[in-house]
C-alpha cells in the first residue's frame, strides 16, 4: 500500500498541470451534478406546492362512506392523516339562468377540509359555524344570481334523486344520469321533459345561512363541468359530521386522506376499497388527486396507460425488427 501511495504522489508531482486540470474538472463536475440535482428537487417541490394550492393537499377522497366504515380508511397503516366533509344535499338556486345548473350543492367541512381542499378566497372569510356560508363567485358569473357578503339565504336542502329513487350527486349531470336500478340498462339518457318530472329533491330541510365569504370556482375534483350544483361551503365540527342527523343522512361522509407513500398509492387505495366492499357489499367512489400524486411520484391511471402504450409499442417495434 505504501508503494502505491509513493507512486501516486510521485506521479502527481511530476505532472502538476495535469493534476490541477483534473482536480478542477472533478470539482466542476461535482458542482454541476449537485446543481442539476438541486434544480430537479426545486422543480419537484414547485409542482407539489402548485398541486396542493390548486387541487388540495390530499391524495384521495372516499365519497359517501358510512360512518361505521371510516375506521377502515383512517386507521390503515399506509394513511398518514385524514379529514372529513359531508354532502348536506342540494337546493334550488332561485333565479339561476343556467338550465344545466339549477342547484346549489351544500357541503359541510371541518376546519382542515376548508384549509386543505384548495379553495381560494376572493372576498370575506371562511365560515366559522354551521349558520355561515361561503359561496362560489361562479354563481354570479355563470348563473347570473347576485349574492354578496352579509346577505342571508334560505335553502330547502334535500336529497337529489331520479324517478327510480336512485340518489344523484355531482357526477350525475342535470339532464342525464346513470340508472343503477338493477335492470342492467346501464346509462340512461333522459329528455328535458322526462327529467323535469323524474328528477326531484326530496326529504328537504329548511336552513338559513349568512354569507361570509366568496371563493373562486372550486377545482374539478369537487365541481367538474357537468356538475348540476354550484358549490357552497359551511363549517361543521368532526362530531357534527360524524353524528349528523339535522340535515341529510342520505349522503355519507367524505374521507380525504394523505398517504405515507404516494408512490404506492394504487396498491393502498385498491386495498382500502377491497375492504370496504367486503364489509358492505358496495363499491365506493374514490376521487384521486392525480396532480399531487404525480408530482410526488405516484402515477395516475392515465399516466400508467401512456406508460403501458409506450411499452407495448416498444415491444412490438423490437419484435418486428
Secondary structure, DSSP 8 states (H G I E B T S, - for coil): -HHHHHHHHHHHHHTHHHHHHHHHHHHHHHHHHHHHHHHHHHHHHHHHHHHHHHH-S-SEEEEEE-GGGTHHHHTSTTEEEEEEEEEEEEEE-TT---TT--EEEEEEE-HHHHHHS---EEEE----STTEEEEETHHHHTT-----TT-EEEEEEEEEE-TT--B--TTS-SSEEE--SSSS--EEE--HHHHHHH-EEEEEEEEEEEEEEEE----TTTS-TT-SEEEEEEE--HHHHHT--SS--SS-EEEEEEES-GGGHHHHHHHHHHHHHHHHS----EEE-HHHHHHTT---HHHHHHHHHHHHHHHHHHHH-
